[in-house]
Amino acid sequence: MKFLITGADGQLGRGWQRSLESQPTDEFIALNRQKLDICNPECIRKVLTEYKPDVCINTAAYTYVDNAEKEHDLAYRANVLGPKLLAEICAQRGIQLVHYSTDYVFSGKLSDREIYKDGYPEEAPTDPINQYGASKLEGEKAVVSALPSALIARVSWLCGLDGDNFVKSIIHRAKSSGQLQVVNDQFGIPCFVPYIIEQTRFLLHSRTSGLYHLGSKGCITWYDFANKIIEDAQLNVNVEAVDCSALSTQAQRPYFSKLSTSKLEATGMSVPSWEIGCKTLVSDLIKV
Ligand SMILES: NC(=O)c1ccc[n+]([C@@H]2O[C@H](COP(=O)([O-])OP(=O)(O)OC[C@H]3O[C@@H](n4cnc5c(N)ncnc54)[C@H](OP(=O)(O)O)[C@@H]3O)[C@@H](O)[C@H]2O)c1
């Protein structure tokens, strides 16, 4: 298969490159924003004409959750206009599109934890509580409308070897201070980049399209996650549990945003526990 990766300098874009570099049977190009701005239709057409991929993997996005409250235009350009253009141009040329979205499309009310014990299913009503989530939801709708056979993959709490993420931040903060405060009243599930790529590739190879939740098994708080990272990294740091009200942020965050992977599992794909993903990532980060 011939892949085009957008957003090549991001966490997931870099993860895709690592994965494809170890798969000699596949061809790919990975382009960062300077080489392929997904908001520039001429640039998209030129790249698709020259490279002729079978599939375009759109990892490009505006992901600054707090800044999005003020930078609406930037968030909407990258998260709605760009995906819409990619989907329209891929549709004209018969190219499959994989577009990533987020758990932040849901309202994340704590009461939803009782209703959706296994996590939000794909068909649960959406109702984002911040601008980032709203822009990503609009992006999903724009992609489906232009290319109904696109694969839209929602992920949550994304962590991998590259870029900034919670695992790296906890290890860094633990090493630089003896005490950590971590939120213990927001529930969700970490997604680890290698598994997200493996799950995406499985769906692509089985020619599955539509909306899917990817990820790991379990449901935890950020505090639980931090404790496991500290344990796996064998660091000696005290982690203090706090309510999210103790930490002020520009954008509201969901209290509950676990994504159910039942639909993915029904396709025959196995989903790892979050503990396995955490242990593997921490061990890989320590080696780097
Ligand atoms: N990170 C998470 O916890 C999380 C959670 C749920 C869902 N997701 C979704 O997962 C996907 C991948 O996230 P990520 O963590 O890999 O994000 P990331 O590390 O922020 O990477 C996104 C990349 O997209 C680039 N980009 C922004 N606008 C662009 C444009 N117009 N054209 C081309 N490239 C552009 C960014 O470049 P600049 O750096 O120059 O802006 C950045 O390199 C996104 O769809 C995100 O919404 C992420």
The ligand as an SDF file (V2000), in Angstrom:
LIG
                    3D

 48 52  0  0  0  0  0  0  0  0999 V2000
   -2.7660   14.3690   21.5770 N   0  0  0  0  0  0  0  0  0  0  0  0
   -3.8690   13.8730   22.1230 C   0  0  0  0  0  0  0  0  0  0  0  0
   -3.9590   13.6090   23.3370 O   0  0  0  0  0  0  0  0  0  0  0  0
   -5.0710   13.5900   21.2650 C   0  0  0  0  0  0  0  0  0  0  0  0
   -6.2170   13.1400   21.8650 C   0  0  0  0  0  0  0  0  0  0  0  0
   -7.3220   12.8690   21.0860 C   0  0  0  0  0  0  0  0  0  0  0  0
   -7.2440   13.0260   19.7090 C   0  0  0  0  0  0  0  0  0  0  0  0
   -6.1140   13.4970   19.1310 N   0  0  0  0  0  0  0  0  0  0  0  0
   -6.1130   13.6720   17.6760 C   0  0  0  0  0  0  0  0  0  0  0  0
   -5.1040   12.8210   17.1450 O   0  0  0  0  0  0  0  0  0  0  0  0
   -4.5340   13.4270   15.9830 C   0  0  0  0  0  0  0  0  0  0  0  0
   -3.0150   13.5170   16.1160 C   0  0  0  0  0  0  0  0  0  0  0  0
   -2.6980   14.2800   17.2690 O   0  0  0  0  0  0  0  0  0  0  0  0
   -1.1940   14.5660   17.6910 P   0  0  0  0  0  0  0  0  0  0  0  0
   -1.1100   14.3880   19.1620 O   0  0  0  0  0  0  0  0  0  0  0  0
   -0.2490   13.8180   16.8130 O   0  0  0  0  0  0  0  0  0  0  0  0
   -1.1070   16.1240   17.3720 O   0  0  0  0  0  0  0  0  0  0  0  0
    0.2080   17.0490   17.2570 P   0  0  0  0  0  0  0  0  0  0  0  0
    1.3660   16.3800   17.8900 O   0  0  0  0  0  0  0  0  0  0  0  0
   -0.2090   18.3990   17.7240 O   0  0  0  0  0  0  0  0  0  0  0  0
    0.4840   17.0860   15.6890 O   0  0  0  0  0  0  0  0  0  0  0  0
   -0.3400   17.7480   14.7980 C   0  0  0  0  0  0  0  0  0  0  0  0
    0.5150   18.2180   13.6520 C   0  0  0  0  0  0  0  0  0  0  0  0
   -0.3410   18.8210   12.6720 O   0  0  0  0  0  0  0  0  0  0  0  0
    0.3520   19.9460   12.1510 C   0  0  0  0  0  0  0  0  0  0  0  0
   -0.5780   20.8750   11.5030 N   0  0  0  0  0  0  0  0  0  0  0  0
   -1.3690   21.8070   12.0670 C   0  0  0  0  0  0  0  0  0  0  0  0
   -2.0270   22.4990   11.1020 N   0  0  0  0  0  0  0  0  0  0  0  0
   -1.6440   21.9840    9.9110 C   0  0  0  0  0  0  0  0  0  0  0  0
   -1.9640   22.2570    8.5640 C   0  0  0  0  0  0  0  0  0  0  0  0
   -2.8160   23.2400    8.2330 N   0  0  0  0  0  0  0  0  0  0  0  0
   -1.3710   21.5270    7.5880 N   0  0  0  0  0  0  0  0  0  0  0  0
   -0.4970   20.5390    7.9020 C   0  0  0  0  0  0  0  0  0  0  0  0
   -0.1340   20.2440    9.1490 N   0  0  0  0  0  0  0  0  0  0  0  0
   -0.7090   20.9490   10.1570 C   0  0  0  0  0  0  0  0  0  0  0  0
    1.0270   20.5420   13.3560 C   0  0  0  0  0  0  0  0  0  0  0  0
    2.0420   21.4210   12.9480 O   0  0  0  0  0  0  0  0  0  0  0  0
    2.4230   22.6850   13.8730 P   0  0  0  0  0  0  0  0  0  0  0  0
    3.1540   22.0970   15.0350 O   0  0  0  0  0  0  0  0  0  0  0  0
    3.2400   23.4950   12.9560 O   0  0  0  0  0  0  0  0  0  0  0  0
    1.1280   23.3280   14.2910 O   0  0  0  0  0  0  0  0  0  0  0  0
    1.5460   19.2800   14.0550 C   0  0  0  0  0  0  0  0  0  0  0  0
    2.8230   18.9180   13.5650 O   0  0  0  0  0  0  0  0  0  0  0  0
   -5.2270   14.7760   15.8300 C   0  0  0  0  0  0  0  0  0  0  0  0
   -6.3190   14.6260   14.9550 O   0  0  0  0  0  0  0  0  0  0  0  0
   -5.7520   15.0690   17.2260 C   0  0  0  0  0  0  0  0  0  0  0  0
   -6.8910   15.9150   17.1910 O   0  0  0  0  0  0  0  0  0  0  0  0
   -5.0200   13.7750   19.8710 C   0  0  0  0  0  0  0  0  0  0  0  0
  1  2  1  0
  2  3  2  0
  2  4  1  0
  4  5  1  0
  4 48  2  0
  5  6  2  0
  6  7  1  0
  7  8  2  0
  8  9  1  0
  8 48  1  0
  9 10  1  0
  9 46  1  0
 10 11  1  0
 11 12  1  0
 11 44  1  0
 12 13  1  0
 13 14  1  0
 14 15  2  0
 14 16  1  0
 14 17  1  0
 17 18  1  0
 18 19  2  0
 18 20  1  0
 18 21  1  0
 21 22  1  0
 22 23  1  0
 23 24  1  0
 23 42  1  0
 24 25  1  0
 25 26  1  0
 25 36  1  0
 26 27  1  0
 26 35  1  0
 27 28  2  0
 28 29  1  0
 29 30  1  0
 29 35  2  0
 30 31  1  0
 30 32  2  0
 32 33  1  0
 33 34  2  0
 34 35  1  0
 36 37  1  0
 36 42  1  0
 37 38  1  0
 38 39  2  0
 38 40  1  0
 38 41  1  0
 42 43  1  0
 44 45  1  0
 44 46  1  0
 46 47  1  0
M  CHG  2   8   1  16  -1
M  END
$$$$
